[in-house]
Amino acid sequence: MIELIDICRTFAVGGQEVRAMDHVSLTIGAGEYLSIMGPSGSGKSTLLNIIGLLDTPNSGTYSLDGRDVTSLRDEELAAMRSLKIGFIFQFFHLIPRFTATENIELPLMLAGVPIKRRRERSAALIDSFGLGNRRHHHPDELSGGQRQRVAIARAVINQPAVLLADEPTGNLDRSSGAEIIELLEELNQGGQTLVIVTHDPEIGERAGRRVRVVDGRLASDSGG
């Protein structure tokens, strides 16, 4: 499903060139559960952003679901993201003035889906994610774990094939974090490809396959 071949990504910082991705090649099959680990500044988030079509490499080839996406235009990348990829972030990125339901429905709003269909799809997710009594609450009325559940529901409402999670438990207490990981693993068991960036070795080791990134290179790839 995901194939990166000889990917390089450089940034100009203070007049110097920084190589965030250094000839990285990686294949991720449909339905895999992969963790990406490594020290701060190693290139983990850059790799995730390239996989998620939020960033583009300077060189190399990226194929997603059999299509070369390396040279797609911005609007084509946006369309591919909305169809194929769901994102979960450390800080949730919920809209404060929206209720839990409205935040979950946001991708459908942007796609022009009629409100009746939006409500049907969001209601099923709200109930299955244990948010039934929080559907009309705003983010500042929710706990950290509840906010992340809302963010995950928003990420999966379009039924993407790939879920990308960047430190999804980094802003949660240990108990809430464990619940979020279990929820993500349930989604993976349902068939969605799951890629998690984490600093936590306990979380990283739960994945069926574990990749370690150091200085922009793949230092190890185990368990696949």
C-alpha positions as CSV (number, residue, x, y, z in Angstrom):
1,M,0.0,0.0,0.0
2,I,2.8,2.5,1.0
3,E,6.1,2.4,-0.8
4,L,8.9,4.9,-0.3
5,I,12.0,4.5,-2.5
6,D,15.2,6.5,-1.8
7,I,13.4,9.4,-0.2
8,C,15.4,12.5,0.7
9,R,14.1,15.7,2.4
10,T,16.3,18.7,3.2
11,F,15.5,22.0,4.9
12,A,17.5,25.3,5.0
13,V,18.2,26.3,8.6
14,G,20.3,29.3,9.4
15,G,21.9,29.2,6.0
16,Q,22.8,25.6,6.3
17,E,21.2,22.5,4.7
18,V,19.7,20.0,7.2
19,R,18.9,16.5,5.8
20,A,15.8,15.4,7.6
21,M,15.4,12.3,5.4
22,D,18.4,10.6,4.0
23,H,17.7,8.1,1.3
24,V,14.9,6.3,3.1
25,S,13.2,3.3,1.6
26,L,10.2,1.8,3.4
27,T,7.3,-0.4,2.4
28,I,4.1,-0.7,4.6
29,G,1.5,-3.3,3.7
30,A,-2.2,-2.9,4.0
31,G,-3.4,-3.6,7.5
32,E,0.0,-3.4,9.1
33,Y,0.6,-1.9,12.6
34,L,3.9,0.0,12.5
35,S,5.6,2.2,15.1
36,I,8.2,4.8,14.3
37,M,10.7,5.5,17.1
38,G,13.9,7.4,17.5
39,P,15.4,10.4,19.4
40,S,14.1,14.0,19.1
41,G,15.1,15.5,15.8
42,S,15.8,12.2,14.2
43,G,13.2,12.7,11.4
44,K,10.3,10.7,12.7
45,S,7.7,13.4,12.2
46,T,9.1,14.3,8.8
47,L,8.7,10.7,7.7
48,L,5.1,10.7,9.0
49,N,4.4,13.9,7.2
50,I,5.7,12.6,3.9
51,I,3.6,9.4,4.3
52,G,0.6,11.6,5.1
53,L,1.1,13.8,2.0
54,L,1.6,16.9,4.3
55,D,5.2,17.3,3.0
56,T,6.9,16.4,-0.2
57,P,10.4,14.9,-0.6
58,N,13.2,16.7,-2.6
59,S,14.0,13.4,-4.3
60,G,12.9,9.8,-4.4
61,T,9.5,8.1,-5.2
62,Y,6.4,7.6,-3.1
63,S,3.6,5.3,-4.2
64,L,0.3,5.1,-2.2
65,D,-2.1,2.4,-3.1
66,G,-0.3,1.8,-6.4
67,R,-0.3,5.4,-7.5
68,D,2.9,7.5,-7.7
69,V,2.1,10.6,-5.6
70,T,5.5,12.2,-5.7
71,S,4.7,14.8,-8.3
72,L,1.0,15.5,-7.7
73,R,-0.3,19.0,-7.5
74,D,-1.5,20.4,-4.2
75,E,-5.1,20.0,-5.0
76,E,-4.5,16.4,-6.0
77,L,-2.6,15.7,-2.8
78,A,-5.5,17.2,-0.8
79,A,-8.0,14.9,-2.5
80,M,-5.8,11.9,-1.9
81,R,-5.4,12.7,1.8
82,S,-9.1,13.1,2.3
83,L,-9.8,9.7,0.6
84,K,-7.0,7.6,2.0
85,I,-5.5,9.0,5.2
86,G,-6.7,9.9,8.7
87,F,-4.5,12.0,11.1
88,I,-4.3,11.9,14.9
89,F,-2.1,14.5,16.7
90,Q,-0.7,15.0,20.2
91,F,-2.7,18.2,20.7
92,F,-6.0,17.1,19.2
93,H,-6.4,20.2,16.9
94,L,-10.1,20.4,17.7
95,I,-12.1,23.6,16.9
96,P,-13.0,25.2,20.2
97,R,-16.4,26.7,19.1
98,F,-17.5,23.4,17.6
99,T,-19.2,20.7,19.7
100,A,-17.8,17.1,19.8
101,T,-20.3,16.2,17.1
102,E,-19.4,19.1,14.9
103,N,-15.7,18.4,15.2
104,I,-16.2,14.8,14.2
105,E,-18.3,15.8,11.2
106,L,-15.8,18.4,10.0
107,P,-14.3,16.3,7.1
108,L,-17.9,15.6,5.9
109,M,-18.8,19.2,6.1
110,L,-15.8,20.2,4.0
111,A,-16.8,17.4,1.5
112,G,-20.3,18.9,1.2
113,V,-22.1,15.8,2.7
114,P,-25.7,16.6,3.6
115,I,-26.3,17.1,7.3
116,K,-28.6,14.1,7.7
117,R,-25.9,11.7,6.4
118,R,-23.3,13.5,8.5
119,R,-25.4,13.0,11.7
120,E,-26.0,9.4,10.9
121,R,-22.3,8.6,10.5
122,S,-21.2,10.7,13.4
123,A,-23.8,9.3,15.8
124,A,-22.5,5.7,15.1
125,L,-19.0,6.8,15.9
126,I,-19.9,8.8,19.0
127,D,-21.7,5.8,20.5
128,S,-19.0,3.3,19.6
129,F,-16.3,5.6,21.0
130,G,-18.1,6.0,24.3
131,L,-18.9,9.7,23.8
132,G,-22.7,9.4,23.8
133,N,-23.1,11.8,26.8
134,R,-20.6,14.3,25.4
135,R,-21.9,14.8,21.9
136,H,-23.0,18.4,22.6
137,H,-20.0,19.4,24.7
138,H,-17.2,21.7,23.4
139,P,-13.5,20.7,23.7
140,D,-12.9,22.8,26.9
141,E,-15.7,20.7,28.5
142,L,-14.0,17.4,27.7
143,S,-11.1,15.5,29.4
144,G,-7.9,14.9,27.4
145,G,-8.9,11.3,26.7
146,Q,-12.3,12.4,25.5
147,R,-10.8,15.1,23.2
148,Q,-8.5,12.5,21.7
149,R,-11.5,10.1,21.1
150,V,-13.2,13.0,19.3
151,A,-10.1,13.6,17.2
152,I,-9.8,9.9,16.4
153,A,-13.5,9.7,15.4
154,R,-12.9,12.8,13.1
155,A,-9.9,11.0,11.6
156,V,-11.9,7.8,10.7
157,I,-15.3,9.2,9.7
158,N,-14.3,9.1,6.0
159,Q,-13.2,5.5,6.6
160,P,-9.6,6.0,5.4
161,A,-7.3,3.0,4.7
162,V,-4.4,4.5,6.7
163,L,-4.3,6.0,10.2
164,L,-1.3,8.2,11.1
165,A,-0.8,9.0,14.7
166,D,1.9,11.5,15.9
167,E,2.5,11.0,19.6
168,P,-1.2,10.3,20.2
169,T,-0.7,9.8,24.0
170,G,1.9,12.5,24.5
171,N,-0.6,14.9,26.1
172,L,-2.5,12.3,28.2
173,D,-2.2,10.7,31.6
174,R,-1.1,7.0,31.6
175,S,-4.6,5.6,32.0
176,S,-6.1,7.7,29.3
177,G,-3.2,7.0,27.0
178,A,-3.6,3.2,27.4
179,E,-7.3,3.6,26.5
180,I,-6.4,5.5,23.3
181,I,-3.8,3.0,22.2
182,E,-6.3,0.2,22.7
183,L,-8.9,2.1,20.6
184,L,-6.3,2.6,17.8
185,E,-5.4,-1.1,18.0
186,E,-9.1,-2.1,17.7
187,L,-9.3,0.1,14.5
188,N,-6.2,-1.7,13.2
189,Q,-7.7,-5.1,13.9
190,G,-10.7,-3.9,11.8
191,G,-8.4,-3.6,8.8
192,Q,-7.0,-0.1,8.9
193,T,-3.2,0.4,8.4
194,L,-1.9,2.1,11.6
195,V,1.4,4.0,11.8
196,I,2.3,5.6,15.2
197,V,5.2,7.9,16.0
198,T,6.1,7.7,19.6
199,H,8.8,8.4,22.1
200,D,7.4,5.8,24.5
201,P,9.2,2.4,24.1
202,E,6.3,0.6,25.7
203,I,3.9,1.9,23.1
204,G,6.3,1.4,20.3
205,E,6.9,-2.3,21.3
206,R,3.2,-3.0,21.0
207,A,3.3,-2.6,17.3
208,G,3.6,-5.7,15.1
209,R,6.5,-3.9,13.3
210,R,8.9,-1.4,14.6
211,V,11.1,1.1,12.7
212,R,13.8,3.2,14.3
213,V,14.9,6.5,12.7
214,V,18.3,8.0,13.6
215,D,19.7,11.1,11.8
216,G,17.2,10.8,9.0
217,R,18.0,7.2,8.2
218,L,16.3,3.9,9.0
219,A,18.5,2.4,11.7
220,S,16.4,-0.7,12.2
221,D,13.2,-2.5,11.0
222,S,12.0,-5.4,13.1
223,G,9.0,-7.6,13.7
224,G,7.4,-7.4,10.3
